[in-house]
Amino acid sequence: MIEIIPAIDIIEGKCVRLSQGDYSRKVIYNEDPLEVAKNFEDAGIQRLHLVDLDGAKAKHIVNYRTLERIAGRTGLIIDFGGGLKSDDDLRIAFECGAQMITGGSIAVKDKDIFLKWLGKYGRGKIILGADVKDEKVSVAGWKEDTDVQLIPFIQEYVDEGISKVICTDISRDGMMSGTSVDLYKKLMETFTDLYLIASGGVTTLDDVKKLIEINVPGVIIGKALYEGSIVLEELVRYCD
């Protein structure tokens, strides 16, 4: 089995999806993300990946009221990311109901503050975000490529105590092209104790089954749910 984690991406308080992180390729799926979250919960989902895309662009938390509404009116366990750059951003996110936060760009650009968060809040609340293209990490909402190699990057933080990583293959995200099974298999073989959450390109139930076969603990699914290529009621059968 596998932990199923639907994604809700927020722009201007609305539920949207992008393709490969491109803000010009935005599709609005629902004016009210709370309605979407409630539908997930009603189907038996327990986790939610909530991304503040306005925050990612602004480099500080923006859509915290949306987080607060969803956290206050559902029982979903929410991990929240997008533009978290300061201690104040984290304080707001946790006060508004996030149980976990995901830090990606900050872990590349300011290791000291990310490690301070890890020490203060603990490995259960801090998730490392590794957004990757050709096994190199990208930052700033995927607008900036780096020379940071994926596996050494993850290893560096595993050595510091990180236990959960969301790895998103940018080339596949929102493209409905299938998930990067070979990449995740490589990561699972390298980091045998890591709670790896696969993200990007999951299009069919067969993609989910392939991740289960290589023992990936969790998967984030977005566009496939909104476009209907995966039916939520069928998906929950595979929930961990």
C-alpha positions in Angstrom: 0.0 0.0 0.0 1.0 3.7 -0.3 0.1 7.0 1.3 -2.1 8.9 -1.2 -1.7 12.6 -1.0 -3.8 14.8 -3.2 -2.4 18.2 -4.1 -4.1 21.6 -4.1 -2.2 24.4 -5.6 -3.4 27.9 -4.8 -3.3 31.1 -6.8 -5.4 34.1 -5.6 -7.3 31.8 -3.3 -8.3 29.4 -6.1 -7.5 25.8 -6.8 -5.3 25.7 -9.9 -2.9 23.4 -11.7 0.2 24.4 -13.7 2.1 22.5 -16.3 5.8 22.1 -15.5 5.5 25.0 -13.1 4.6 27.5 -15.8 2.3 30.2 -14.4 1.2 31.1 -17.9 -0.2 27.6 -18.3 -2.7 27.9 -15.4 -6.0 26.1 -15.3 -8.5 27.0 -12.6 -10.3 23.9 -11.4 -12.3 25.3 -8.5 -12.9 28.8 -7.1 -13.1 27.3 -3.6 -10.2 25.0 -2.5 -12.1 24.1 0.7 -14.8 22.4 -1.4 -12.1 20.4 -3.1 -10.5 19.5 0.2 -13.8 18.3 1.7 -14.4 16.1 -1.4 -11.0 14.5 -0.7 -11.8 13.9 2.9 -15.3 12.6 2.2 -13.7 10.0 -0.1 -11.5 8.7 2.7 -8.3 10.7 2.1 -6.4 11.7 5.2 -3.4 13.8 3.8 -3.2 17.0 1.7 -0.3 18.7 0.0 -1.2 22.4 -0.1 1.0 24.7 -2.2 1.0 28.5 -2.1 2.0 29.4 -5.6 1.5 33.1 -5.0 3.9 32.6 -2.0 6.4 30.8 -4.2 6.5 33.8 -6.5 6.4 36.4 -3.8 9.0 34.6 -1.6 6.9 34.8 1.5 3.6 33.2 2.6 0.5 34.6 0.9 -2.4 32.2 1.0 -2.4 31.5 4.7 -6.1 32.2 5.0 -6.9 29.4 2.6 -4.7 27.1 4.7 -6.6 28.3 7.8 -10.0 27.6 6.3 -9.1 24.1 5.2 -7.4 23.2 8.4 -10.3 24.6 10.5 -13.0 22.9 8.6 -11.6 19.5 7.7 -9.6 16.8 9.6 -7.0 16.5 6.9 -3.3 16.3 7.8 -1.8 19.2 5.8 1.7 19.7 4.6 2.1 23.3 3.3 4.8 24.8 1.0 5.5 27.6 -1.3 7.5 30.7 -0.4 8.4 29.8 3.1 11.6 31.8 3.7 11.6 33.1 7.2 10.9 32.1 10.8 7.7 34.3 10.6 6.5 32.4 7.5 6.8 29.1 9.4 5.1 30.5 12.5 2.1 31.7 10.4 1.9 28.3 8.6 1.8 26.3 11.8 -0.5 28.7 13.5 -2.9 28.5 10.6 -3.1 24.7 10.9 -0.3 23.1 8.9 1.0 20.0 10.6 4.1 19.9 8.3 5.9 22.3 6.0 7.9 21.6 2.9 11.0 23.6 2.2 12.8 23.3 -1.1 14.5 26.5 -2.3 15.4 27.5 1.2 17.2 24.2 1.7 19.4 25.0 -1.3 19.9 28.7 -0.7 20.0 28.9 3.1 21.0 25.7 4.7 21.5 27.3 8.2 17.9 28.5 8.5 16.5 25.2 7.2 18.5 23.2 9.7 17.4 25.6 12.4 13.8 24.8 11.5 14.6 21.1 11.6 16.1 21.4 15.0 13.2 23.5 16.4 10.2 21.7 15.0 11.7 18.2 14.5 11.9 15.7 11.6 8.2 14.9 11.8 7.2 18.5 10.8 9.9 19.5 8.3 9.9 17.9 4.8 12.7 18.4 2.3 11.4 19.4 -1.1 13.6 18.2 -4.0 12.4 19.6 -7.3 14.5 17.9 -10.0 15.2 18.1 -13.7 17.8 15.7 -15.1 18.8 14.8 -11.5 19.7 18.4 -10.7 17.7 20.5 -8.2 15.7 23.5 -9.4 14.6 26.4 -7.1 12.4 29.5 -7.0 9.2 27.8 -8.2 11.2 25.9 -10.8 12.3 29.1 -12.5 16.0 28.6 -11.6 18.2 25.6 -12.4 21.2 24.8 -10.3 24.2 22.5 -10.5 23.1 20.8 -7.2 23.0 17.1 -7.8 19.9 15.4 -6.4 21.4 12.4 -4.5 24.2 14.3 -2.7 21.6 17.0 -1.9 19.3 14.5 -0.2 22.2 12.7 1.4 23.4 16.0 3.0 20.0 16.4 4.7 19.6 12.8 5.6 22.8 13.1 7.5 21.3 16.0 9.4 18.2 14.1 10.4 15.7 14.6 7.5 13.4 11.6 7.2 10.8 12.8 4.7 11.5 14.0 1.1 9.1 15.1 -1.6 10.8 14.6 -4.9 9.1 16.2 -7.9 10.2 15.5 -11.5 9.6 18.9 -13.1 9.7 17.5 -16.6 6.6 15.4 -15.9 4.6 17.6 -13.5 1.2 18.4 -14.9 2.0 16.7 -18.2 0.0 13.5 -17.7 2.9 11.5 -19.0 3.5 8.9 -16.3 5.8 9.0 -13.3 9.5 8.7 -13.1 9.7 5.1 -11.8 13.4 4.7 -12.6 14.3 7.8 -10.6 12.3 6.8 -7.6 13.7 3.2 -7.7 17.2 4.7 -7.7 16.3 6.9 -4.7 14.7 4.0 -2.8 17.8 1.8 -3.4 20.1 4.6 -2.2 18.1 5.7 0.8 16.6 2.6 2.2 15.1 4.3 5.3 13.8 7.4 3.6 10.1 8.3 3.6 10.1 9.2 -0.1 7.0 10.9 -1.5 6.9 10.8 -5.3 5.4 13.7 -7.2 4.9 14.6 -10.9 3.3 12.8 -13.8 1.1 10.3 -12.0 -1.6 9.8 -14.6 -3.3 6.4 -14.1 -3.8 3.8 -11.4 -1.1 1.8 -13.1 1.4 4.6 -12.2 0.4 4.2 -8.6 0.8 0.4 -8.7 4.3 0.8 -10.2 5.3 3.0 -7.2 3.8 0.4 -4.8 5.9 -2.3 -6.5 9.2 -0.4 -5.7 8.0 0.3 -2.2 7.7 4.1 -2.5 5.9 5.1 0.8 3.9 8.1 -0.5 2.7 9.7 -3.7 1.3 13.2 -4.5 -1.4 13.3 -7.2 -2.8 16.5 -8.7 -3.9 17.0 -12.3 -4.9 13.3 -12.8 -7.6 13.8 -10.1 -8.9 17.0 -11.6 -8.9 15.7 -15.1 -10.5 12.5 -14.1 -7.9 10.1 -15.4 -7.8 8.7 -11.9 -11.1 8.3 -10.0 -10.7 9.2 -6.3 -13.0 6.4 -5.1 -10.8 3.8 -6.9 -7.6 5.4 -5.7 -8.4 5.1 -2.0 -8.3 1.3 -2.2 -4.5 1.7 -2.4 -4.3 4.0 0.6 -1.8 3.1 3.3 
